Amino acid sequence: MQRDMDLFRSILLSIEGVPPSSHWTAEPLFDHSAQDVVGHLRLIEDAGLVEARFIGPMNNDTAFVLRMTNAGHDFLKRQDSRVVGSRLRLR
């Protein structure tokens, strides 16, 4: 699997939209399979951006996110700043 930073951002944005009393469950996202999403979620957890639980063998069966960490929110904020900055440079 090749790391896709756009998928990282999409997963984190999806997680950010979940109410605090719920948890986010990995499923297909845009044109990415559930297996790709879970594989990237493992990388996101490795980076300390979320707290997640994985169920099943290492072939990425099922996963859910308990919460996004402060580092995860900071990651999204930095990404948003870069997008805004690049839009301003295009004008």
CORGIWO-V397774 format. One line per field, one symbol per residue. ss: DSSP state (H for helix, E for strand, - for the rest). phi: phi as a letter, one per 40 degrees, with the letter a starting at -180 (. if undefined). psi: psi as a letter, one per 20 degrees, with the letter a starting at -180 (. if undefined). A space follows every 10 residues. Layout:
ss: ???
phi: ???
psi: ???
This chain:
ss: ----HHHHHH HHHHHH---- ---EE---E- -E-HHHHHHH HHHHHH---E EEEEE----- -EEEEEEE-H HHHHHHHHHH HHHHHHHHHH -
phi: .ccbcccdcc ccccccccdd cbbcbcadbf cbcdccccdc cccccdcgca bbbbbhcccg caaabcaccd ccccdccccc cccccccccc c
psi: pppohhhggg ghhgghipqh irqppprqoc jprhggghgh hghgghijhr orppprrjkl fqqqpgqprh hgggghgggg hhggghhhhi .
